[in-house]
Every structure is written in structure tokens, then in C-alpha cells.
Amino acid sequence: MKLETTRLVMRPIREDASFLYPLINDAEVVLNLRDVPHPYPENQLIKWIRAVRQSMAEKSALEMAIVLRENNRPIGICALNHLDWSLKSAELGYWLGRQYWAHGYMTESVRAIVQFGFVYLGLERIYAHCITRNIASARVLRKAGLKYEGLSEHPVEKAEGLFDVMRFGIVKFEYQAYHESKLWLQSVDGIQEWLATGVLETDENQELPHDAP
């Protein structure tokens, strides 16, 4: 399965730990992420990759590596988590390596996965949360059409204390009005196979090595 935008490819996470670990093991990156420790244990990343691939095979999440088209290098993650097929809803999540901030990559990824969720997965609602101090993340959500829905007090605990969280969301008819002439996805491959079988890709060389810790 693969989603393509102007500058990026989003595809299932594979043997990407060596690329992703230096990015997620960064205090500035995890500063505003929920439930992500710092320092980040490298073996935990491999366990997480295995877990999200299993979730994708079960179609309970869509966790995609963000890859630069110019050099095929993974630079972060963009996801639709907590996929609820009965309510047709999902929670948007994402993070990006610090050296790739301020280039518009996150906005490009989030817009594409929101479009994918509504157009290809038939979702009716996509929502997201971000810590109040994370103004850049709130800006990304608004650029993708999500609206501010309210504040939850102190649901996130970080080393510095408890933090409030802003809630954002968008429903399908709002997306259709907002995105009527804005198509951010250039191509989508493998979606029908994934929806029908849970198969992520057919190339066995892309699976995690059996001797990974």
C-alpha cells in the first residue's frame, strides 16, 4: 500500500528502525508527544513497529512512514489510529524528525491522510488532540481543515507537569466543502488488497527480520 503526494510517499513501516530511531530519540520531538519516553529505548521501537504492523493487518490502525520521494528516506510517521469501522471514525496522529520541520512536510502528510480517510476509507469523522503549547501542530490541523472543538484539562503528564490538550475534528461533509477543489493525493496503490485481506505488501523482503530484538 502506498500514498503519494508532491514530495512524499506514505507507506507501511518496514525495516525503518535505523532511520526512525535517531529522529524519535530527540527530546525536542517527544516534548509534545503523549506516552513517548526520552531517552527512547531502541528495542522498544522495533517492538512498536511489529505492533503497528499487526494493527494494520487487523485494520484497526493505518500507521504510515513518511518518506521523501527524492531519496527514499523515512522522516516521520503519519497515522489514522483507533479506526472504528462501525462509527466510521479515526484519530489522527503524527510526528516528524526535527531536521525536517518548517518545510511543509507535516502539512502535506496530514492533508493527504485526511483525504485518504474520507475518500478511500469512507470515514465520517477524523479527530486529533495536541498539547496547548504545541502551536505548530494546531496550525497543521487547521491547514488540513480540522476545527478546534474544545479543551481537555490536564489529561497529559510530562516530566514538566500536567498539560491541557486541545481537541480538533472534521466530519465528512465539512471536508467535502473545504476540499472541493483541493486534491492533495497524487496516487493511491494497494488499498483494495489491504481492505479485503489486511495484506500490507507482497514483497517478503520488506518484512522485519526474524532475528530483530
N, C-alpha and C positions, 0 to 999 in steps of 0.2 A: 504494500500500500504506500502511496506517495502523493503528497500535495505539493504543487509548485506555485511560487509567486515570482515576481520580477527578479528578485535577487536570492531567493531562498528555496530550499527543499525541506519539507517536513515529512519524516518517515519514522517507522518504529525504531526504538532504541535497540542497538545491536551490541557489538563489541566496542562500545564507546567509552568505557570507564577511563581509559588513559587520557582521553580528551576532556571528559567532563569533570574528572576529579580535581584538577587544578582550578577549574572555574568555580565549583561548588565549595571547595575548601578555601574560601575567601571570606573574611569577616564582613566585608562591605556587602557582599552578595547575600549572605544569610541574615544580615541585620534586620530585614523586614519580612523574612520568610517564617511561617509558622512551623514549629516542630522540626526544625533543621538545626542540628548542633554545630558548634565550632570549637575546636577543630573537628572535621568530618572524617570518621574512620573509613579508610579506603575499602575495606572488606564490606562495610555497610552499603557502599554504593553498588557493588556487584550484587548483593542480596536484593537491593531495591530494584535494580534493573530486571532481575529474574522475576520479582513480584509484579512489576508493572507489565511485563510481557505476558504473565499469566492472566492478569486482569484484562489485558487487551484480548487475549484468546477467549476469555469468558464474556467479552463485550460489556464489561462493567466500567471500563475507562478507555480513553483514547489518549495515550501518553506518547508524544512525538518529539524526536530530536529535531532541533532547528539546525539546519546545515547550510553553510554558504555554498551557493552554486559554483562560485569561481574557483574554489579549491577543495570542495567536498569535506570541509571541516565542521564538526559539530560545535555550536557555540552556546547552546542553551536548550531549554525544554519549553514546550507549549502543550497544554493538555485540556481535555474535557473529562473531568473526574465525576464520580458519583452519577454515572449515567443511569437514569431512571427511565426505562422504556415505557412504563405504564403512565407516568406523568409527563413523559417526553421532555425531560429537563436534564441539565448537567451544570456542574460548577467549573468555571474557567480558572486555570492556574498556569503560571509561567515564571521562568527566571532566565536570566541572560548573564554570561560572563562579563565581568566589569569592563574589560578592554573593548567590548562591543557595544557599550552604552552610547547613547546620543547619536546613533546612526540611523534611527528609524526602524531597526530590525524587529524590535518587540512589537511596535505598532503594526508592522507588515504581517507578522505572525499571528497576532491576536485577531486582526481583521479577517485574515484568511480562515482561521479555525472557527470563528463565529459564522462566517458564510457557509463553511462546510457543515457545521452543526445544523443550521436551518435548512439549507438546500439539499444536502445529501443524506443527512440522518433523520430529517423530519422532526427535529426538536421544536417545541413550542416555547421554551424558556431557557435562557442561559444567564447564569448569575455569577458573581465574583465577590471576593472580600479583599480589602487591603488595609493595613495599619494606617492610622490617620497621618502619621509623619511621612508616609510614602507618597508624596505628591506626584512623583513621576509615574507611578503605577496608576494612580487615579486618572492622570492625563491620558494614558494609553487606553484605559477602559472607555473614557468618554469619546476618544477618537474612533473607537470601534462601535459607538452608538449606545453603549450601556449608560443607564441613567442612575444617578445617586438615589438610593431608596431609604437611607437612614443610617443610624449609628448604633452599634452594639458596644456597651461599656465594658472594658476590661476582660474580654474573652481570651486575650493572648498574653502569655507570660514570657518575657525575655529576660536576659541577665540584668537589664537595667530597670525592670519592674513590669507592671501590668500596663497594657495598651488597649486603647479603643480601636474598633475596627469599623471602617466604612463599608456599607453594603451597596452593591450595584447590580443592575439586572436589565434585561431586554427580552421582550416577547416577540413572537414571530411577526405579528402584523406591524409592530414598530420597526423591526428590522427591514421588512419589505418597503416601508415608506422611506426609511433612512438610506437604504442601499439600492434604491430603484435603478440608479444609473452607475453604481459603483461595484464593479466585479473585480475583486482582488485576487481571486484564484485563477491562475492561468491553465492549470490542468489537474486532474484527479485520476489516479490509477489504482486499481485493486480493491476499490471499495465494495463492489458486489461480492467478491470472493470472501472478504472479511465478514461482511454482514451475514452471508449464508453459512460460512463454516468456521469463522474465527481464525482462519489461517492468515498470518501476517505477511509472509512472503514464502516463495518456493525455493529460494537459494539456501541450501543447508549450510553453506559456508558463512552465512550471516548470523548463525545462531551463536550463543555464548559457548565458549569452550567447556568441555565436561570437567576439566581439571581446575576451573576457576575456584578460588577460595570461597 
